[in-house]
């Protein structure tokens, strides 16, 4: 039997992502835990994470939790380096209760999900026309919500306003109400 050298060993990575740090783990082709380590969620940290994983062997793929959120930039960096990136769902609550919650456990679980074939999610690219439309929809939704909150606050304040002001603005539609209130001055 020919033994594989350290460099020829096939490995799979897993990453538990957070806002400021990412916890990475690597496993071999039969699922043995090789190592885990935490890295800052920065461009330098992503590069260090990739170099660290590759030091354990030939990197086949990396399972990343949250490729649409905290893991988005890491997924882009890994893909640009030619590494296969798989979007991995966070472990469900039952699994977390049974096994516990820790960053190393979640990172190893992400790697194991990729190796076993349970995780097959393709990360969103987060660029192009689709991303531009998504950003516009997020901004619009936020603006509509802010407008609704402002109108609710105005109407709530008017409930206890002096009768003269309430009578002046009663029955006005939203646009007329805003114009009228904008012209008012204290005193």
N, CA, C and O of each residue as an XYZ file, in Angstrom:
748
protein
N       0.832     -1.180      0.000
C       0.000      0.000      0.000
C       0.882      1.250      0.000
O       1.833      1.353      0.775
N       0.556      2.181     -0.868
C       1.327      3.421     -0.967
C       0.702      4.455     -0.040
O      -0.504      4.697     -0.094
N       1.513      5.055      0.798
C       0.963      6.078      1.693
C       1.028      7.447      1.023
O       1.977      7.766      0.307
N       0.003      8.240      1.274
C      -0.048      9.577      0.693
C       0.848     10.507      1.497
O       0.925     10.413      2.722
N       1.512     11.393      0.799
C       2.280     12.408      1.511
C       1.315     13.467      2.013
O       0.169     13.548      1.569
N       1.787     14.260      2.929
C       0.955     15.320      3.517
C       0.396     16.237      2.437
O      -0.765     16.639      2.509
N       1.215     16.575      1.428
C       0.783     17.488      0.370
C      -0.267     16.869     -0.543
O      -1.094     17.588     -1.104
N      -0.248     15.532     -0.703
C      -1.181     14.873     -1.617
C      -2.491     14.505     -0.945
O      -3.435     14.094     -1.620
N      -2.567     14.644      0.376
C      -3.783     14.294      1.113
C      -4.914     15.241      0.696
O      -4.746     16.460      0.678
N      -6.068     14.653      0.361
C      -7.228     15.467      0.021
C      -7.935     15.875      1.300
O      -8.184     15.053      2.182
N      -8.256     17.167      1.386
C      -8.923     17.670      2.578
C     -10.154     18.484      2.180
O     -10.273     18.974      1.057
N     -11.051     18.606      3.136
C     -12.251     19.425      2.976
C     -12.282     20.403      4.138
O     -11.957     20.051      5.272
N     -12.675     21.632      3.841
C     -12.735     22.658      4.880
C     -14.164     22.996      5.244
O     -15.103     22.739      4.491
N     -14.298     23.576      6.417
C     -15.583     24.083      6.877
C     -15.362     25.375      7.635
O     -14.358     25.524      8.332
N     -16.298     26.319      7.506
C     -16.134     27.608      8.174
C     -17.444     28.036      8.825
O     -18.495     28.069      8.185
N     -17.354     28.361     10.112
C     -18.460     28.954     10.865
C     -18.205     30.461     10.854
O     -17.220     30.928     11.425
N     -19.085     31.217     10.209
C     -18.834     32.646     10.012
C     -19.530     33.509     11.054
O     -20.604     33.178     11.556
N     -18.886     34.618     11.359
C     -19.412     35.619     12.289
C     -19.038     36.996     11.752
O     -18.346     37.102     10.739
N     -19.484     38.031     12.412
C     -19.228     39.388     11.950
C     -17.760     39.781     11.990
O     -17.269     40.405     11.049
N     -17.049     39.433     13.053
C     -15.663     39.867     13.210
C     -14.643     38.761     13.014
O     -13.486     39.033     12.695
N     -15.064     37.506     13.203
C     -14.137     36.387     13.045
C     -14.842     35.229     12.338
O     -16.069     35.137     12.322
N     -14.027     34.353     11.756
C     -14.519     33.111     11.161
C     -13.715     31.979     11.778
O     -12.499     32.084     11.941
N     -14.407     30.892     12.120
C     -13.714     29.732     12.663
C     -13.669     28.654     11.585
O     -14.709     28.233     11.077
N     -12.476     28.216     11.241
C     -12.280     27.247     10.163
C     -11.817     25.907     10.720
O     -11.186     25.831     11.775
N     -12.151     24.848      9.976
C     -11.714     23.501     10.337
C     -11.400     22.736      9.059
O     -11.954     23.024      7.998
N     -10.514     21.769      9.171
C     -10.206     20.897      8.031
C     -10.327     19.441      8.475
O      -9.980     19.076      9.598
N     -10.837     18.618      7.542
C     -10.954     17.186      7.778
C     -10.333     16.460      6.591
O     -10.207     17.020      5.502
N      -9.950     15.218      6.813
C      -9.381     14.452      5.700
C     -10.499     13.752      4.933
O     -11.680     13.949      5.219
N     -10.116     12.936      3.960
C     -11.092     12.331      3.051
C     -11.999     11.292      3.715
O     -12.997     10.876      3.125
N     -11.660     10.871      4.936
C     -12.559      9.947      5.646
C     -13.205     10.614      6.864
O     -13.799      9.943      7.707
N     -13.082     11.932      6.945
C     -13.780     12.692      7.970
C     -13.041     12.903      9.275
O     -13.625     13.406     10.235
N     -11.773     12.532      9.336
C     -11.020     12.759     10.573
C     -10.733     14.242     10.750
O     -10.358     14.932      9.802
N     -10.914     14.720     11.971
C     -10.641     16.119     12.289
C      -9.128     16.334     12.318
O      -8.406     15.669     13.061
N      -8.669     17.271     11.500
C      -7.239     17.544     11.442
C      -6.861     18.756     12.288
O      -5.914     18.697     13.072
N      -7.599     19.853     12.129
C      -7.268     21.066     12.874
C      -8.397     22.082     12.733
O      -9.206     22.016     11.807
N      -8.429     23.012     13.668
C      -9.357     24.141     13.542
C      -8.666     25.384     14.098
O      -7.789     25.305     14.957
N      -9.098     26.538     13.572
C      -8.475     27.788     13.991
C      -9.406     28.953     13.666
O     -10.218     28.880     12.743
N      -9.274     30.022     14.436
C     -10.077     31.227     14.214
C      -9.260     32.264     13.447
O      -8.057     32.416     13.660
N      -9.948     32.976     12.544
C      -9.306     34.004     11.724
C     -10.148     35.269     11.746
O     -11.370     35.193     11.874
N      -9.512     36.438     11.623
C     -10.300     37.674     11.541
C     -11.070     37.723     10.220
O     -10.604     37.212      9.202
N     -12.244     38.339     10.247
C     -13.072     38.483      9.036
C     -12.612     39.719      8.271
O     -13.315     40.726      8.182
N     -11.406     39.603      7.723
C     -10.791     40.669      6.932
C     -10.189     40.040      5.686
O     -10.039     38.820      5.620
N      -9.844     40.852      4.705
C      -9.205     40.318      3.492
C      -7.951     39.533      3.861
O      -7.738     38.431      3.355
N      -7.129     40.086      4.729
C      -5.916     39.391      5.161
C      -6.284     38.078      5.873
O      -5.646     37.048      5.656
N      -7.314     38.128      6.718
C      -7.758     36.935      7.432
C      -8.255     35.850      6.493
O      -8.003     34.667      6.723
N      -8.970     36.247      5.420
C      -9.464     35.263      4.443
C      -8.294     34.584      3.740
O      -8.299     33.370      3.535
N      -7.291     35.381      3.374
C      -6.112     34.805      2.699
C      -5.347     33.874      3.637
O      -4.894     32.802      3.235
N      -5.212     34.302      4.897
C      -4.530     33.448      5.883
C      -5.301     32.149      6.099
O      -4.698     31.083      6.223
N      -6.626     32.232      6.144
C      -7.472     31.050      6.307
C      -7.239     30.077      5.149
O      -7.068     28.878      5.368
N      -7.232     30.589      3.935
C      -7.011     29.738      2.755
C      -5.620     29.102      2.792
O      -5.483     27.902      2.553
N      -4.598     29.890      3.086
C      -3.236     29.347      3.169
C      -3.142     28.287      4.262
O      -2.495     27.256      4.076
N      -3.786     28.538      5.398
C      -3.766     27.592      6.509
C      -4.409     26.276      6.097
O      -3.862     25.208      6.372
N      -5.573     26.341      5.436
C      -6.238     25.111      4.988
C      -5.356     24.341      4.009
O      -5.193     23.127      4.134
N      -4.797     25.042      3.048
C      -3.963     24.387      2.022
C      -2.705     23.763      2.608
O      -2.133     22.862      1.995
N      -2.262     24.210      3.766
C      -1.083     23.626      4.405
C      -1.351     22.187      4.857
O      -0.410     21.439      5.123
N      -2.608     21.799      4.945
C      -2.964     20.443      5.391
C      -3.147     19.463      4.245
O      -3.316     18.267      4.483
N      -3.117     19.940      3.011
C      -3.247     19.037      1.877
C      -3.921     19.713      0.698
O      -4.027     20.937      0.630
N      -4.373     18.881     -0.226
C      -5.046     19.369     -1.434
C      -6.501     19.685     -1.098
O      -7.300     18.786     -0.833
N      -6.829     20.963     -1.113
C      -8.155     21.419     -0.702
C      -9.171     21.151     -1.799
O      -9.094     21.737     -2.879
N     -10.125     20.264     -1.523
C     -11.145     19.867     -2.493
C     -12.296     20.863     -2.528
O     -12.698     21.311     -3.602
N     -12.827     21.212     -1.363
C     -13.952     22.155     -1.278
C     -14.030     22.687      0.141
O     -13.468     22.114      1.075
N     -14.748     23.806      0.281
C     -14.947     24.404      1.596
C     -16.430     24.673      1.783
O     -17.067     25.305      0.940
N     -16.977     24.189      2.895
C     -18.356     24.493      3.265
C     -18.362     25.752      4.112
O     -17.674     25.831      5.129
N     -19.136     26.727      3.691
C     -19.178     28.010      4.399
C     -20.606     28.282      4.838
O     -21.529     28.276      4.024
N     -20.782     28.522      6.137
C     -22.096     28.924      6.639
C     -22.303     30.394      6.328
O     -21.393     31.206      6.499
N     -23.487     30.734      5.876
C     -23.831     32.140      5.688
C     -23.163     32.817      4.517
O     -22.667     33.935      4.658
N     -23.135     32.169      3.351
C     -22.500     32.801      2.187
C     -23.286     34.009      1.693
O     -22.779     34.791      0.888
N     -24.513     34.167      2.165
C     -25.297     35.341      1.781
C     -25.193     36.453      2.802
O     -25.819     37.500      2.637
N     -24.408     36.249      3.865
C     -24.294     37.261      4.910
C     -22.823     37.397      5.320
O     -22.005     37.889      4.543
N     -22.483     36.958      6.550
C     -21.117     37.114      7.046
C     -20.079     36.388      6.201
O     -18.917     36.796      6.171
N     -20.474     35.326      5.519
C     -19.525     34.559      4.728
C     -19.440     34.967      3.266
O     -18.742     34.312      2.491
N     -20.128     36.026      2.869
C     -20.181     36.415      1.454
C     -18.802     36.742      0.886
O     -18.439     36.246     -0.181
N     -18.044     37.560      1.579
C     -16.731     37.949      1.055
C     -15.760     36.777      1.091
O     -14.963     36.609      0.167
N     -15.814     35.970      2.138
C     -14.954     34.785      2.187
C     -15.253     33.876      1.006
O     -14.332     33.359      0.373
N     -16.533     33.677      0.701
C     -16.911     32.828     -0.439
C     -16.336     33.390     -1.742
O     -15.867     32.630     -2.590
N     -16.368     34.710     -1.905
C     -15.798     35.329     -3.120
C     -14.291     35.109     -3.187
O     -13.753     34.792     -4.248
N     -13.612     35.278     -2.057
C     -12.152     35.102     -2.032
C     -11.783     33.656     -2.360
O     -10.874     33.407     -3.152
N     -12.493     32.704     -1.748
C     -12.203     31.290     -2.013
C     -12.472     30.935     -3.474
O     -11.665     30.254     -4.106
N     -13.599     31.393     -4.009
C     -13.941     31.095     -5.407
C     -12.918     31.704     -6.348
O     -12.534     31.068     -7.330
N     -12.468     32.921     -6.073
C     -11.466     33.574     -6.923
C     -10.136     32.817     -6.900
O      -9.355     32.890     -7.848
N      -9.888     32.088     -5.804
C      -8.657     31.292     -5.683
C      -8.824     29.902     -6.289
O      -7.918     29.072     -6.212
N      -9.994     29.649     -6.897
C     -10.215     28.366     -7.552
C     -10.696     27.259     -6.625
O     -10.650     26.084     -6.991
N     -11.153     27.614     -5.440
C     -11.634     26.624     -4.471
C     -13.144     26.491     -4.621
O     -13.850     27.492     -4.733
N     -13.636     25.262     -4.623
C     -15.070     25.027     -4.658
C     -15.699     25.428     -3.336
O     -15.263     24.985     -2.274
N     -16.720     26.265     -3.402
C     -17.387     26.747     -2.190
C     -18.812     26.204     -2.171
O     -19.543     26.314     -3.155
N     -19.189     25.625     -1.053
C     -20.525     25.075     -0.869
C     -21.201     25.852      0.255
O     -20.630     26.021      1.332
N     -22.421     26.323     -0.002
C     -23.192     27.017      1.024
C     -23.769     25.964      1.965
O     -24.480     25.058      1.533
N     -23.460     26.089      3.239
C     -23.871     25.114      4.247
C     -24.858     25.778      5.198
O     -24.601     26.866      5.714
N     -25.994     25.112      5.425
C     -26.962     25.610      6.393
C     -26.413     25.432      7.803
O     -25.661     24.498      8.083
N     -26.799     26.336      8.672
C     -26.409     26.190     10.077
C     -27.091     24.936     10.624
O     -28.182     24.583     10.178
N     -26.454     24.259     11.589
C     -27.084     23.070     12.159
C     -28.439     23.426     12.774
O     -28.609     24.505     13.344
N     -29.391     22.516     12.654
C     -30.705     22.801     13.225
C     -30.641     22.768     14.751
O     -29.669     22.285     15.331
N     -31.677     23.283     15.383
C     -31.682     23.421     16.842
C     -31.548     22.081     17.556
O     -30.876     21.980     18.582
N     -32.191     21.057     17.008
C     -32.124     19.732     17.646
C     -30.681     19.238     17.668
O     -30.204     18.740     18.689
N     -29.988     19.376     16.539
C     -28.590     18.948     16.462
C     -27.739     19.745     17.438
O     -26.879     19.186     18.119
N     -27.978     21.051     17.505
C     -27.197     21.888     18.412
C     -27.440     21.499     19.872
O     -26.509     21.500     20.676
N     -28.691     21.168     20.217
C     -28.982     20.748     21.594
C     -28.250     19.442     21.913
O     -27.713     19.272     23.008
N     -28.237     18.530     20.949
C     -27.620     17.221     21.189
C     -26.101     17.316     21.264
O     -25.484     16.703     22.134
N     -25.494     18.080     20.357
C     -24.036     18.125     20.243
C     -23.419     19.334     20.919
O     -22.210     19.366     21.143
N     -24.234     20.331     21.247
C     -23.688     21.544     21.830
C     -23.406     22.568     20.751
O     -23.430     22.255     19.561
N     -23.141     23.779     21.169
C     -22.857     24.870     20.232
C     -21.469     25.402     20.526
O     -21.184     25.867     21.630
N     -20.624     25.329     19.538
C     -19.315     25.974     19.628
C     -18.846     26.214     18.199
O     -19.259     25.525     17.266
N     -17.998     27.183     18.053
C     -17.503     27.503     16.715
C     -16.735     26.336     16.090
O     -16.956     26.033     14.917
N     -15.836     25.666     16.832
C     -15.158     24.511     16.227
C     -16.129     23.408     15.807
O     -15.981     22.832     14.729
N     -17.122     23.108     16.651
C     -18.101     22.066     16.308
C     -18.823     22.441     15.020
O     -19.003     21.598     14.141
N     -19.241     23.712     14.904
C     -19.955     24.149     13.703
C     -19.061     24.132     12.464
O     -19.525     23.802     11.373
N     -17.791     24.483     12.620
C     -16.868     24.467     11.478
C     -16.635     23.029     10.998
O     -16.657     22.759      9.797
N     -16.414     22.114     11.944
C     -16.257     20.710     11.563
C     -17.540     20.159     10.942
O     -17.484     19.370      9.998
N     -18.693     20.569     11.466
C     -19.973     20.108     10.912
C     -20.139     20.590      9.471
O     -20.669     19.862      8.632
N     -19.695     21.798      9.184
C     -19.784     22.325      7.813
C     -18.902     21.508      6.874
O     -19.318     21.170      5.766
N     -17.695     21.192      7.310
C     -16.793     20.383      6.484
C     -17.369     18.981      6.271
O     -17.327     18.451      5.161
N     -17.901     18.389      7.332
C     -18.477     17.048      7.245
C     -19.694     17.030      6.318
O     -19.885     16.072      5.570
N     -20.507     18.069      6.361
C     -21.686     18.146      5.491
C     -21.272     18.176      4.023
O     -21.949     17.595      3.175
N     -20.177     18.843      3.723
C     -19.688     18.890      2.337
C     -19.130     17.527      1.938
O     -19.457     17.002      0.873
N     -18.290     16.961      2.792
C     -17.670     15.668      2.480
C     -18.716     14.571      2.280
O     -18.571     13.729      1.395
N     -19.767     14.579      3.097
C     -20.790     13.536      3.015
C     -21.767     13.752      1.859
O     -22.492     12.835      1.475
N     -21.783     14.966      1.306
C     -22.714     15.268      0.227
C     -24.042     15.814      0.703
O     -24.912     16.109     -0.116
N     -24.226     15.961      2.037
C     -25.471     16.540      2.564
C     -25.622     18.002      2.168
O     -26.731     18.469      1.910
N     -24.514     18.717      2.121
C     -24.546     20.134      1.742
C     -24.189     20.251      0.268
O     -23.138     19.783     -0.169
N     -25.069     20.874     -0.483
C     -24.822     21.029     -1.924
C     -25.170     22.430     -2.405
O     -25.209     22.685     -3.609
N     -25.423     23.337     -1.470
C     -25.865     24.686     -1.838
C     -24.814     25.452     -2.614
O     -23.629     25.426     -2.284
N     -25.269     26.132     -3.645
C     -24.386     26.982     -4.443
C     -24.498     28.400     -3.898
O     -25.594     28.959     -3.853
N     -23.380     28.988     -3.483
C     -23.464     30.341     -2.937
C     -23.896     31.347     -3.998
O     -23.519     31.238     -5.164
N     -24.686     32.319     -3.579
C     -25.065     33.384     -4.499
C     -23.834     34.236     -4.771
O     -22.998     34.444     -3.891
N     -23.736     34.721     -5.997
C     -22.550     35.491     -6.364
C     -22.543     36.876     -5.752
O     -21.478     37.469     -5.581
N     -23.710     37.403     -5.419
C     -23.838     38.728     -4.828
C     -23.215     39.814     -5.699
O     -22.587     40.748     -5.199
N     -23.402     39.673     -7.017
C     -22.973     40.727     -7.924
C     -23.884     40.697     -9.148
O     -24.745     39.823     -9.255
N     -23.708     41.626    -10.056
C     -24.494     41.658    -11.278
C     -25.860     42.291    -11.095
O     -26.134     42.941    -10.087
N     -26.714     42.088    -12.093
C     -28.034     42.711    -12.141
C     -28.916     42.239    -10.983
O     -29.621     43.045    -10.376
N     -28.882     40.962    -10.679
C     -29.727     40.428     -9.610
C     -29.377     41.093     -8.285
O     -30.271     41.464     -7.524
N     -28.104     41.246     -8.004
C     -27.697     41.886     -6.750
C     -28.091     43.361     -6.746
O     -28.509     43.884     -5.713
N     -27.965     44.032     -7.882
C     -28.356     45.440     -7.966
C     -29.846     45.602     -7.678
O     -30.241     46.520     -6.959
N     -30.670     44.725     -8.228
C     -32.115     44.780     -7.979
C     -32.406     44.480     -6.512
O     -33.269     45.120     -5.912
N     -31.696     43.513     -5.927
C     -31.892     43.179     -4.518
C     -31.577     44.383     -3.632
O     -32.326     44.681     -2.702
N     -30.483     45.070     -3.912
C     -30.098     46.236     -3.117
C     -31.164     47.327     -3.231
O     -31.522     47.958     -2.237
N     -31.666     47.544     -4.442
C     -32.718     48.550     -4.628
C     -33.986     48.169     -3.866
O     -34.636     49.026     -3.268
N     -34.336     46.879     -3.889
C     -35.540     46.430     -3.175
C     -35.376     46.592     -1.668
O     -36.323     46.962     -0.974
N     -34.178     46.315     -1.161
C     -33.916     46.486      0.269
C     -34.057     47.963      0.639
O     -34.688     48.296      1.642
N     -33.469     48.844     -0.169
C     -33.550     50.281      0.105
C     -35.003     50.768      0.037
O     -35.436     51.547      0.886
N     -35.747     50.317     -0.957
C     -37.144     50.735     -1.095
C     -37.977     50.258      0.095
O     -38.759     51.020      0.663
N     -37.800     48.987      0.465
C     -38.543     48.431      1.598
C     -38.256     49.231      2.868
O     -39.167     49.504      3.650
N     -37.005     49.604      3.072
C     -36.619     50.390      4.239
C     -37.254     51.777      4.195
O     -37.726     52.270      5.220
N     -37.273     52.416      3.016
C     -37.867     53.747      2.878
C     -39.375     53.706      3.131
O     -39.918     54.591      3.793
N     -40.043     52.693      2.610
C     -41.486     52.567      2.821
C     -41.783     52.372      4.309
O     -42.721     52.963      4.843
N     -40.992     51.553      4.962
C     -41.178     51.308      6.398
C     -40.956     52.598      7.190
O     -41.727     52.907      8.099
N     -39.906     53.352      6.849
C     -39.620     54.611      7.551
C     -40.752     55.617      7.336
O     -41.142     56.319      8.269
N     -41.278     55.688      6.113
C     -42.391     56.597      5.825
C     -43.617     56.219      6.660
O     -44.277     57.089      7.229
N     -43.914     54.931      6.730
C     -45.059     54.465      7.518
C     -44.874     54.808      8.992
O     -45.808     55.277      9.642
N     -43.679     54.579      9.521
C     -43.414     54.898     10.921
C     -43.561     56.399     11.177
O     -44.125     56.800     12.195
N     -43.060     57.229     10.262
C     -43.166     58.680     10.430
C     -44.635     59.116     10.438
O     -45.040     59.931     11.267
N     -45.428     58.572      9.514
C     -46.855     58.933      9.474
C     -47.576     58.481     10.750
O     -48.427     59.202     11.271
N     -47.239     57.301     11.244
C     -47.848     56.826     12.488
C     -47.486     57.746     13.657
O     -48.330     58.041     14.503
N     -46.246     58.191     13.701
C     -45.819     59.098     14.762
C     -46.559     60.436     14.656
O     -47.019     60.975     15.663
N     -46.672     60.964     13.445
C     -47.390     62.231     13.244
C     -48.824     62.101     13.720
O     -49.308     62.950     14.468
N     -49.509     61.053     13.298
C     -50.914     60.861     13.684
C     -51.056     60.681     15.196
O     -52.022     61.165     15.786
N     -50.103     59.991     15.828
C     -50.140     59.812     17.284
C     -49.923     61.134     18.016
O     -50.562     61.385     19.037
N     -49.034     61.978     17.508
C     -48.797     63.287     18.114
C     -50.028     64.172     17.953
O     -50.379     64.924     18.863
N     -50.683     64.085     16.800
C     -51.864     64.921     16.540
C     -53.036     64.581     17.455
O     -53.897     65.425     17.707
N     -53.067     63.342     17.952
C     -54.156     62.934     18.853
C     -54.214     63.855     20.072
O     -55.299     64.217     20.527
N     -53.042     64.235     20.603
C     -53.016     65.070     21.805
C     -52.654     66.523     21.504
O     -52.390     67.295     22.426
N     -52.638     66.902     20.229
C     -52.328     68.287     19.841
C     -53.490     69.210     20.197
O     -54.610     68.741     20.398
N     -53.238     70.506     20.277
C     -54.330     71.458     20.542
C     -55.439     71.308     19.497
O     -55.175     70.999     18.335
N     -56.669     71.529     19.926
C     -57.839     71.346     19.062
C     -57.743     72.186     17.796
O     -58.147     71.732     16.725
N     -57.212     73.413     17.900
C     -57.107     74.275     16.728
C     -56.248     73.619     15.633
O     -56.596     73.673     14.454
N     -55.143     73.010     16.026
C     -54.271     72.343     15.046
C     -54.958     71.097     14.499
O     -54.926     70.848     13.294
N     -55.582     70.313     15.382
C     -56.268     69.092     14.923
C     -57.339     69.432     13.894
O     -57.465     68.736     12.886
N     -58.112     70.488     14.130
C     -59.168     70.883     13.201
C     -58.576     71.362     11.869
O     -59.159     71.137     10.808
N     -57.420     72.020     11.935
C     -56.761     72.535     10.724
C     -56.309     71.399      9.796
O     -56.319     71.558      8.576
N     -55.915     70.257     10.368
C     -55.354     69.176      9.551
C     -56.283     67.969      9.403
O     -55.965     67.026      8.679
N     -57.428     67.995     10.086
C     -58.301     66.825      9.989
C     -58.841     66.686      8.565
O     -59.191     67.670      7.914
N     -58.896     65.460      8.110
C     -59.427     65.172      6.779
C     -58.432     65.348      5.654
O     -58.761     65.051      4.505
N     -57.212     65.827      5.938
C     -56.211     65.993      4.873
C     -55.607     64.633      4.515
O     -55.379     63.784      5.377
N     -55.356     64.455      3.211
C     -54.650     63.222      2.833
C     -53.176     63.364      3.240
O     -52.746     64.435      3.669
N     -52.425     62.301      3.105
C     -51.047     62.263      3.577
C     -50.206     63.396      3.015
O     -49.522     64.084      3.772
N     -50.240     63.605      1.709
C     -49.408     64.632      1.074
C     -49.761     66.025      1.581
O     -48.875     66.816      1.905
N     -51.058     66.323      1.649
C     -51.495     67.638      2.128
C     -51.136     67.810      3.601
O     -50.733     68.899      4.010
N     -51.275     66.768      4.395
C     -50.930     66.822      5.816
C     -49.454     67.166      5.990
O     -49.106     68.031      6.794
N     -48.592     66.494      5.242
C     -47.147     66.736      5.341
C     -46.830     68.170      4.926
O     -46.065     68.852      5.608
N     -47.405     68.636      3.823
C     -47.148     70.019      3.368
C     -47.601     71.023      4.419
O     -46.890     71.986      4.706
N     -48.763     70.810      4.986
C     -49.308     71.723      5.993
C     -48.426     71.746      7.241
O     -48.099     72.815      7.757
N     -48.044     70.564      7.723
C     -47.224     70.494      8.919
C     -45.826     71.066      8.679
O     -45.234     71.652      9.585
N     -45.299     70.900      7.476
C     -43.974     71.425      7.159
C     -43.948     72.947      7.199
O     -42.898     73.532      7.464
N     -45.083     73.605      6.940
C     -45.152     75.075      6.957
C     -45.310     75.628      8.359
O     -45.077     76.815      8.586
N     -45.704     74.784      9.305
C     -45.923     75.264     10.676
C     -44.606     75.639     11.338
O     -43.563     75.038     11.084
N     -44.687     76.661     12.202
C     -43.521     77.093     12.967
C     -43.898     77.146     14.440
O     -45.040     77.471     14.765
N     -42.977     76.837     15.331
C     -43.269     76.893     16.778
C     -43.744     78.288     17.174
O     -43.314     79.296     16.613
N     -44.640     78.315     18.154
C     -45.128     79.602     18.653
C     -46.277     80.043     17.836
O     -46.841     81.108     18.087
